[in-house]
Structures are given as structure tokens and as C-alpha cells.
Amino acid sequence: MRILHTSDWHIGKNLGRYDRSAEFIEVLDEVQGIAEAREVDLVIVSGDVWDRGTPPTDALGMGIEALVRLAEGGKRQVVAIAGNHDSQDLFEVLAPLVRPFGVHLVGKIQRPNEGVLIIATAHGRAAIGCVPFLREGRVVDFMAQAGQWYGDYKERLAGIFAAYGAALDANAADAVTVLVAHASVNGAYVRGQQEGRGERELHMGEAYTIDPANIPPGAQYIAMGHIHAPQRVPGAPGPAEYAGSLVPLDFGERDEVKRVVIIDAEPMAPARVESVSLVTPTQHRLIRDRGTWDDLVARREDWHGAYLDLTVETTGPDPSLASRATDLFEHLVRVRPEYPREKPRSGGRGGRGWAELYSEFHEIEHGEPPADVVRTAFDAILEEVADATA
């Protein structure tokens, strides 16, 4: 059986004020072409099909059409779970409508005997354990009844993984077993917060992760979503991959080679995993650069068609910078001046960033610095404000 694993489409996500619908259509066509050329039996999408829980109608239609096209009228089966950006309820509403086309949408964590899909393909059966994103306040019925609900987020997620691992083991004799989940694994690579990555959200803090030791060893392949950098899941007991996002969604992803993962597997045998790079056209590059105004102007021709995030080194405030840069640089997403600032007076605010000011406020109000997860949430809000005003 041949499986294609893809993830984190984020259909509908803009870059600043730029609509990227054409890019999403192009890359989804490429995924469709790979599925056809490699004669794939099963496609797995491990979460974040859309960028928002209530996607605009054009983005909603694009996502549904892509899923149905991948199934090719039942020629292959498609399984997609809800990620943190998706609406679980929307997935559940759409599920019966797209199932006749060979598309299986799973929005909520179910009991293992319901959440493990048994799917027939042209080359045998597959048992797919589906673990959509677990929200902090979400009560999982089968765990509550088993007395396993109490404890922190990590413990609850570990319990869910263990239950699904056992359910997959029960099907291992005559089916290819796959666990698909949208979650963070400790040790996975995420570029620093200053890079402005799309994963930079409250649930990316350490409290919202699972340890590699909690990944069930029995599944022949673990299809992970949530982290956009393509990579092998560190410390996993078997083949486990973050397929990564399909296009660079923000400047933190600008240097990453995007991909899909192809898996060849048969029951009771080790799976073979292959990474297939996606082609990103030159005009879709994301470039972050810095220099004086003259330096950046001199490099302008090298950036034709690329999205730009520029830092301009100046001697002081430059009120006209944004308007000049917008007129001169095509596809400018963000521009900011950088210049020497006076050292702040004791107790003053001059020259200090919002993150530093917030940390000081939190310590005054609560007697201690903010936790890392709170800092991450505050940084994410700052990034959203910057994007909204770009």
C-alpha cells in the first residue's frame, strides 16, 4: 500500500495584505499530480486544512475541492483530521457530505473503536487512528469514564495516544496501521520566536507537548501535523514525520524546502518512508533583509516578485519610510526603521519593546515574571497586530 502524507495547508491564510489563493491552488495541484504519478492508495492530511475555523467561502470551497480531487471519485481514500486552526464542528458537519466521494473527515477525538477508521484500498486494508487537536478544555468521554481524565494536558494526551496505540495493535495482523495526530512533540525543531513562525501560538508552549516516549511503538507510521518545519519526529519509536506546511506561510519559513511524504507499507512489516520535495516558483519566495535605504534599493532587482520583509537602518525616525518603501518595492509586506535609541531612564519606557514592558507589568502585578507559555501568547498577539497593520 502506498500512502501520501501532507499537512498544515492553512488555506485562506494571507501574508500581510496579500491574498495567496493562487499559490495554494498551484501547490494543491502539485500534490494532486504527485498522488497520481506515484499511484497512491491513501492520502492523509494531519490537520489545519484551513487557516481559520470559519474560513471564507472561497477558501472553504478550495479546501473541499482539493480533498475531493485527491480522492478521484473513490480511486483513492483521503483521511483528514482537524487541527488547532480548524473548526471541529465544521469537520463533523461536512463529514457525511464528502464521505461518498472517498473523503473521511474527523473533527473530534472519539473512542478508539470509533476513532480508528478501517479503510479498504486497492492494495489492502488500512487502520487509521485519528487524533485531532486536543483543546485544553476538551473532555474526552472515553478517558473520563476510564478515570484517566485527571492530570495535566500532557498526561491526557499521552493517555489518548496509548489508547489509540492499543486499538491499532489489535488490527496489525491484517491491516497497515497508521496513527495521525495534530500535536507537538518535545524536541521537534521550531525556529525561534523572533522569526515570526505560524506555529507561534499559546499551545506551542512546553505544557502543550507530548514526549516521544508516549508515541505508541506499534503503529507502522505516525503522521504528525502542527509543526510547519518538515522533519522526522525526534525520538519516535518508529517511522514518524512532520510533513510540514505546503508553502512558506510566513517569513520564519522562508528557507524551508516544503514537501510531502510517501510511505510504502504492508501489514507486519517495516514501512519505507520517502520525502518528496515540492517545487516553489521563484516569484513566491519570501525574503527578509536589512540594510541602509541605498543598500536595499540596489538589491531590488534581485527580488522581483518576492514577498519582502525589510529593516531599514536609519539615523533616526523616518515618518515617510513606509509610504516610500510601498511605492518602490513590489510585494512589500512589512518595513521598519532601525536606529540608535537613547538608553531609557530608570522607570521610563523610551527604547524598550512591548515584550519587556509586559514582563515588567506582569512582575509588578503578580510578583513573578510571566510563564513561557504566556510570553509566547503575548508575542503571537504582537505579530498579529503587526500583520494587520502592514
C-alpha positions in Angstrom: 0.0 0.0 0.0 1.2 3.5 -0.8 0.3 6.4 1.3 0.8 10.2 0.8 1.1 12.3 4.0 0.6 16.0 3.8 -0.3 18.6 6.5 -0.9 22.2 7.5 -2.4 23.5 4.3 -3.8 26.7 6.0 -5.9 27.5 3.1 -7.1 31.1 3.3 -4.0 32.5 5.1 -2.8 35.8 3.7 0.6 37.3 4.0 0.0 40.8 5.3 -2.4 42.3 2.8 -1.6 39.8 0.0 -4.1 37.1 -1.0 -2.2 33.9 -1.7 -5.1 31.9 -3.2 -3.3 31.4 -6.5 -0.3 29.9 -4.6 -2.5 27.5 -2.7 -4.2 26.3 -5.9 -0.9 25.8 -7.5 0.7 23.7 -4.8 -2.5 21.7 -4.2 -2.4 20.9 -8.0 1.2 19.7 -7.5 0.2 17.4 -4.6 -2.6 16.0 -6.8 -0.1 15.4 -9.5 2.3 13.5 -7.1 -0.6 11.3 -5.9 -1.4 10.4 -9.5 2.1 9.9 -10.7 3.1 7.8 -7.6 -0.2 5.7 -7.8 -1.1 6.5 -4.2 -3.8 4.4 -2.5 -4.4 6.6 0.6 -3.8 10.3 1.4 -3.5 11.6 4.9 -3.9 15.2 5.9 -2.8 15.7 9.5 -4.7 18.9 10.4 -5.0 22.6 9.7 -6.7 22.2 6.3 -7.9 25.8 6.7 -6.3 28.8 8.5 -9.5 29.8 10.3 -12.2 27.9 12.0 -14.8 29.8 9.9 -13.0 30.1 6.5 -14.2 32.5 3.9 -16.4 30.8 1.3 -13.8 30.8 -1.4 -11.2 29.2 1.0 -13.8 26.7 2.2 -14.6 25.7 -1.4 -10.9 25.4 -2.3 -10.3 23.0 0.6 -13.2 20.8 -0.1 -12.5 20.7 -3.8 -8.8 19.7 -3.1 -9.8 16.9 -0.8 -12.4 15.5 -3.3 -10.0 15.8 -6.2 -7.3 13.9 -4.3 -9.9 11.0 -3.8 -10.5 11.0 -7.6 -14.0 9.6 -7.3 -13.0 6.8 -4.9 -9.9 5.8 -6.8 -8.0 6.5 -3.5 -9.2 7.3 0.0 -8.5 10.5 1.8 -8.4 11.0 5.6 -8.1 14.5 7.2 -8.3 15.4 10.8 -9.0 18.8 12.4 -6.0 20.9 13.6 -6.0 23.8 16.0 -6.9 26.2 13.3 -9.8 24.1 12.0 -13.3 24.0 13.4 -14.1 20.6 14.8 -17.8 21.2 14.4 -17.3 22.2 10.8 -15.5 18.9 10.1 -18.2 16.9 11.7 -20.9 18.7 9.6 -19.0 18.2 6.4 -18.0 14.6 7.1 -21.2 12.9 5.8 -21.4 15.1 2.8 -17.9 14.2 1.5 -17.7 10.6 2.6 -19.4 9.3 -0.6 -16.5 10.8 -2.5 -13.9 8.8 -0.5 -13.1 11.6 1.9 -13.1 10.9 5.6 -13.1 14.0 7.9 -12.5 13.5 11.6 -13.2 16.6 13.7 -13.3 15.3 17.3 -11.4 12.7 19.3 -13.6 9.6 19.5 -13.4 6.4 21.5 -10.6 4.3 19.9 -13.1 1.7 18.5 -14.8 4.7 16.6 -11.8 6.9 16.0 -9.8 4.1 14.3 -11.0 4.0 10.7 -10.8 0.7 8.8 -10.4 1.7 5.2 -10.2 -0.7 2.2 -7.9 0.3 -0.6 -6.9 -1.3 -3.8 -3.9 -2.9 -2.1 -5.4 -4.0 1.2 -6.8 -2.6 4.4 -5.6 0.3 6.5 -6.3 1.0 10.2 -6.0 4.8 10.7 -6.1 6.1 14.3 -7.3 9.7 14.2 -6.3 12.1 17.0 -7.4 15.7 16.1 -6.0 18.6 18.0 -6.9 18.3 21.7 -8.0 21.6 23.1 -7.2 22.4 26.8 -10.8 22.5 27.9 -11.9 19.5 25.9 -13.2 16.5 28.0 -12.7 13.2 26.2 -15.6 10.9 27.1 -13.8 7.5 27.0 -11.0 8.8 29.2 -13.4 10.3 31.7 -15.2 7.0 32.0 -11.9 5.2 32.4 -10.9 7.5 35.2 -7.9 8.8 33.2 -9.0 12.4 32.6 -7.4 14.0 35.7 -3.9 15.4 35.3 -2.3 18.0 33.1 -2.6 18.3 29.3 0.5 16.3 28.6 -0.8 13.4 30.7 -4.2 13.4 29.0 -2.7 13.5 25.5 -0.3 10.6 26.4 -3.4 8.6 27.6 -5.1 9.2 24.3 -2.1 8.1 22.3 -1.7 5.0 24.5 -5.4 4.0 23.9 -5.1 4.5 20.2 -1.9 2.6 20.1 -3.6 -0.4 21.7 -6.5 -0.2 19.3 -4.1 -0.1 16.3 -2.2 -3.1 17.7 -5.5 -5.1 17.6 -5.7 -4.6 13.8 -2.0 -5.1 13.0 -2.3 -8.7 11.7 -4.2 -7.8 8.5 -4.0 -4.1 8.1 -1.4 -1.3 7.7 -1.5 0.7 10.9 -1.2 4.5 10.9 -1.6 7.0 13.7 -2.4 10.5 12.5 -2.3 13.3 15.1 -2.1 17.1 15.3 0.2 17.8 18.3 3.6 19.0 19.3 6.4 16.5 20.3 9.1 17.7 22.7 12.4 18.1 20.8 10.8 19.0 17.5 12.6 21.8 15.7 10.8 25.2 15.7 12.7 28.3 14.7 13.0 31.0 17.4 10.1 33.3 18.3 11.8 36.3 16.6 11.4 34.6 13.3 7.6 35.0 13.4 6.5 31.5 12.6 2.9 30.4 12.1 3.1 27.8 14.8 3.9 30.6 17.4 0.7 30.2 19.4 -0.3 29.6 23.0 -0.5 25.8 22.6 3.1 25.7 21.3 4.4 26.1 24.9 6.0 23.2 26.6 2.8 22.4 28.6 1.1 21.6 25.3 3.5 18.9 24.0 3.9 15.2 24.3 7.1 13.3 25.0 8.5 11.0 22.3 8.3 8.1 24.8 4.5 8.5 24.7 4.2 7.8 21.0 2.9 4.2 20.6 5.5 1.9 19.2 3.1 -0.4 17.3 1.9 1.9 14.5 3.8 1.4 11.3 3.8 5.1 10.6 3.0 8.2 12.7 1.6 11.1 10.5 2.1 14.3 12.6 0.8 17.8 11.9 1.1 21.2 13.7 4.8 22.0 13.3 5.5 23.6 9.9 9.1 22.7 9.5 9.4 19.3 7.7 11.3 16.9 9.9 11.4 13.4 11.4 9.8 13.3 14.8 12.8 13.2 17.2 13.0 10.1 19.5 9.9 8.4 18.0 10.0 4.6 18.3 9.2 4.1 14.6 8.8 6.0 11.4 7.2 9.3 12.3 7.2 12.5 10.4 6.0 16.1 10.5 5.1 16.5 6.8 5.2 20.3 7.3 3.3 23.1 5.6 2.8 23.2 1.8 4.1 26.7 1.2 6.2 29.1 3.4 3.4 30.6 5.4 5.4 33.4 6.9 9.0 34.7 6.9 10.1 32.3 9.6 9.6 29.5 7.0 11.3 31.3 4.1 14.3 29.0 3.7 12.4 25.7 4.2 12.1 23.2 1.4 8.5 22.1 1.5 7.4 18.5 0.8 5.0 15.6 1.1 5.9 12.2 2.5 5.4 8.9 0.6 5.0 5.7 2.7 5.1 2.2 1.3 3.8 -0.3 3.9 2.3 -3.8 4.3 1.0 -5.4 7.4 3.5 -6.7 10.0 6.5 -5.2 8.0 8.6 -2.1 8.5 7.3 0.9 6.5 9.5 2.6 3.9 9.4 6.5 4.0 10.4 8.9 1.3 10.4 12.7 1.3 9.3 14.3 -2.0 10.1 18.0 -2.3 7.6 20.4 -3.7 8.6 23.0 -6.3 8.2 26.6 -5.1 8.2 29.0 -8.0 10.7 31.9 -7.8 8.0 34.5 -7.7 6.7 33.0 -4.5 9.9 33.5 -2.5 9.8 35.1 0.9 12.8 37.4 1.6 13.7 39.1 4.9 16.6 41.6 4.5 18.2 44.6 6.2 20.5 47.5 5.3 20.5 51.1 4.5 18.0 52.5 2.1 20.5 52.7 -0.7 21.7 49.1 0.0 18.1 47.8 -0.2 17.3 49.8 -3.3 20.4 48.4 -5.0 19.2 44.8 -4.4 15.6 45.5 -5.5 16.0 43.8 -9.0 17.1 40.6 -7.3 13.8 40.3 -5.5 11.4 40.6 -8.4 8.0 39.1 -7.5 9.1 38.0 -4.0 7.3 39.0 -0.8 9.5 41.3 1.3 10.1 42.0 5.0 12.7 44.8 5.2 14.5 46.5 8.0 16.0 49.9 7.0 19.0 51.2 9.0 18.5 54.9 9.6 19.9 57.6 11.8 16.6 58.4 13.4 12.8 58.3 13.0 11.7 58.3 9.3 8.0 59.1 9.1 7.9 58.8 5.3 9.6 55.4 5.2 6.5 53.2 4.9 5.0 55.2 2.0 8.3 55.4 0.1 9.0 51.8 0.5 5.5 50.8 -0.5 5.8 52.8 -3.7 9.2 51.4 -4.6 9.2 47.8 -3.5 6.8 45.3 -5.2 5.0 43.0 -2.8 6.3 44.7 0.3 4.7 43.0 3.4 6.5 44.9 6.2 9.1 47.6 6.6 10.6 49.0 9.8 13.3 51.5 10.6 16.1 50.6 12.9 18.2 53.4 14.5 20.2 54.1 17.7 17.9 54.9 20.6 18.6 56.6 23.9 19.0 54.4 26.9 15.8 54.5 29.0 15.8 56.5 32.2 15.1 54.4 35.3 11.4 53.7 35.4 10.9 55.1 31.9 9.7 53.5 28.7 11.8 55.0 26.0 13.5 52.5 23.7 12.0 49.4 25.4 9.9 46.9 23.5 6.4 45.8 24.3 7.5 42.4 25.4 9.9 43.9 28.0 7.2 46.3 29.2 4.7 43.5 29.5 7.2 41.4 31.6 7.7 44.3 33.9 3.9 44.8 34.3 3.3 41.1 35.0 6.0 41.1 37.7 4.6 44.2 39.4 1.0 42.8 39.3 1.7 39.1 40.1 5.1 39.1 41.9 6.8 37.0 39.2 7.7 37.1 35.5 5.2 35.7 33.1 5.5 32.0 32.3 6.9 31.0 28.9 3.5 30.0 27.6 2.2 33.5 28.4 5.2 35.2 26.8 4.5 33.1 23.7 0.9 34.1 23.6 1.8 37.8 24.0 4.4 37.6 21.2 1.8 36.0 18.9 -0.6 38.9 19.6 2.1 41.4 18.7 2.8 39.5 15.5 -0.9 39.5 14.5 -1.1 43.3 15.2 1.9 43.9 13.1 0.5 41.8 10.2 -2.9 43.5 10.4 -1.4 47.0 10.1 1.2 46.1 7.4 
